[in-house]
């Protein structure tokens, strides 16, 4: 390739690189810049460089609740992912069962929670399902003669409630991915397995799962990250301003929001964000390495 | 073809970069003529019909002076003012908003005291409470327009007998007329929302945050009030805004503590409602309930006070006109800040406005210091922990006090 041909592709892609730079890279660099300043309400325009002061304060904050928020986030991510993968796999298998009538209708209906705007879904669940006065769960309880219960006022029931809602909202994506992956598996493998006496378990363990794993890996990574940085469900169900429920659940992102972004201290908030950003990068390296090793 | 593609690429990049640039030249300096004084732009996030009424009133009154006022609605007004408050070209000249953000805007350096453009006599007739709301560090920054306070709103068809005049009588009534299993309540309230519990906290002599920016969540009197609120909370359903409103509008609650913003929905639900001022209820300590008040006022941006002083002065004078208060009261049922507006019989006879006017003599304006913005979270977390999670107040008050102190320290 001559010199001109080497440069030309860069020239063509320059606007796109600029755009990505402006939208993705610039905010990160600007956040890093702000994190080294004392930009806050009292120094709105006259902020100064204060070196690592904000990082020292951000790291002090890690002692006061960050570690428990991180632990909650890890438990939240692991539980959600395990249940989601298992449930989505079983449902996708069911949808691909031979002789299933109206399979397309079921698939369309299953997409519904995914298609709904998250904010609407969460508020619907909050009022329609979990509300102590109007919620479906309490209507059922009172029909059975039990007293009403506040599902969102204590941490463990609130965690389970958030998880159920997250599953409802996130499952359709994995079901769709698994459904697509299942359809790509050659039927002749199953016919051979049946001829060799392989049962349902053997077919799943030795044919289906190994065949769909490479196709599903990117979807699972994406869902893992979405679950890890989940904010909407926990915030809107339990800690929305003016509607606090009493639960004190905190994930890394809700912790960052509560401790940094309400203070109008942009220097400190940026430092906290960069520290959390570092944690997420470490998490992503860890997940990617795990996947790469599995492939090798 | 390749050259054409390259030219297009360069043009796109240039357009993208220049599109992000900011025009910082003063409009006045650019055009150098008097026309640039128009229009006077006022940012707000209020009700459209009410703002239209204000705009029409001001433009009619100022037409002889050649001044045009243009109200522009902005969602997330606080953030918009943070971004554009000091921007003469893209930002507003004035803004109209609730007074509790005042300290934040002043500390950011966006506002000028209104005394830089008008004489004190212009606002001499305003209710003292509304003036206090717009005062920060001994300087007057807001010209008050109208105010809101919480009210006791009851369903005349459901409430039995007279509405009590003490909180203890009210509690007895609630105990006798609440059946949570059947889903019927005597009174509902957002019992874990700081704004709704403030009447008790203030009445007991406690405070959420004082003028020296000290949080008072573990103050003895605040704790007494929270403990007292708890026994009411047990009879007031979930306390969530949507739930309590729905219960009242569905006729499952005989009364609700809420603001004037509830009235349109209550009317739509065809509730035969009555209103009582919260200051008509006496606490066991003999004090009345002391709700917070929220005052909507107009503030002046620093640049407008310098470059458009005359026009801004005339606009503020018109905003202080008692007739504007009367128009707002008659059309939008706002409680005017100007005392003279209440001389009008339509205003003084309106049950809701009269109740708010009565409350104004005792109500405390929400604190307008910037630190208040971080107090809602810890205060409501404490209330929810006590009222919803059943935590012992003595065990958690210090924890949330510490949380509030940390949040305040984090602002610096």
Interface residues (C-beta under 8 A of the other chain):
Chain A: X8 X11 X12 X14 X15 X18 X19 X22 X40 X41 X42 X44 X45 X57 X64 X127 X131 X132 X133 X134 X142 X147 X148 X150 X153 X154 X241 X242 X243 X244 X245 X246 X247 X248 X258 X259 X260 X262 X263 X264 X265 X268
Chain B: X2 X5 X6 X9 X12 X13 X16 X17 X20 X82 X86 X104 X107 X108 X109 X180 X181 X183 X190 X192 X193 X237 X238 X240 X241 X242 X243 X246 X247 X370 X373 X374 X376 X377 X380 X381 X383 X384 X385 X387 X388 X389 X390 X406 X407 X410 X411 X412
